[in-house]
Amino acid sequence: MELSKKTTILFSPETHRRLSELASRRGMSLGGLVREACLQVYGIVDSEARVTAVDALFALELPIDSVEQMKRESVPDAASLMR
């Protein structure tokens, strides 16, 4: 990943200290910690990462029923909700 854009973020001294300590414990820079947090919280990923994730899910070979059966199992009919 090319890092070519710069952003300045202001933290309180306490927040900066705590984030710096966390980054140090993880063996990374404060900038790396913030970038990782942004990716995790906002889900900003490239198309290659999305394709990799879909491939990983497909490789699980989970049992899948028909659409009709899955609807029956997940959405009860109105009569079953009434007493």
C-alpha positions in Angstrom: 0.0 0.0 0.0 1.4 3.4 -1.0 1.3 6.0 1.7 1.2 9.3 0.0 -1.4 11.5 1.8 -0.9 13.1 5.1 -3.5 14.1 7.7 -2.9 15.8 11.0 -5.0 14.6 14.0 -5.0 16.3 17.3 -5.3 14.2 20.5 -5.4 15.1 24.1 -2.1 14.4 25.9 -3.6 11.5 27.7 -5.1 9.9 24.6 -1.8 10.4 22.7 0.1 8.7 25.6 -2.3 5.8 25.7 -2.3 5.3 21.9 1.5 5.5 21.8 1.9 2.9 24.5 -0.6 0.6 22.7 1.2 1.0 19.4 4.5 0.3 21.2 3.2 -2.9 22.7 2.0 -4.0 19.3 5.3 -3.2 17.8 3.9 -0.6 15.4 3.9 3.2 14.9 1.1 5.4 16.1 0.2 6.1 12.5 0.0 2.4 11.8 -2.3 1.9 14.8 -4.6 4.7 13.6 -4.6 3.3 10.0 -5.5 -0.2 11.3 -8.3 1.2 13.5 -9.8 3.1 10.5 -9.7 -0.1 8.4 -11.4 -2.1 11.1 -14.0 0.4 12.1 -14.9 1.8 8.6 -14.3 -1.4 6.6 -12.3 0.5 3.9 -10.8 -2.3 1.8 -9.8 -2.6 -1.8 -11.5 -4.9 -4.3 -8.7 -7.5 -4.0 -9.3 -7.8 -0.3 -13.1 -8.2 -0.9 -12.5 -11.0 -3.5 -10.1 -12.7 -1.0 -12.8 -12.6 1.7 -15.5 -14.0 -0.6 -13.1 -16.8 -1.7 -12.4 -17.6 2.0 -16.1 -17.8 2.8 -16.8 -20.0 -0.3 -14.0 -22.3 0.8 -15.8 -23.0 4.1 -18.3 -25.2 2.2 -21.0 -24.5 4.7 -24.3 -26.4 4.3 -26.8 -24.2 2.5 -30.5 -25.1 2.0 -32.9 -23.8 -0.6 -34.1 -20.2 -0.2 -37.6 -21.4 0.7 -36.2 -23.7 3.5 -33.9 -20.9 4.9 -36.9 -18.5 5.0 -39.0 -21.1 6.9 -36.2 -21.6 9.4 -35.5 -17.9 10.0 -38.8 -16.1 9.6 -41.8 -17.7 11.4 -45.2 -17.3 9.8 -47.7 -15.0 11.4 -49.8 -17.8 12.8 -46.9 -19.1 14.9 -46.5 -15.7 16.5 -50.2 -15.5 17.5 -51.6 -17.2 20.6 
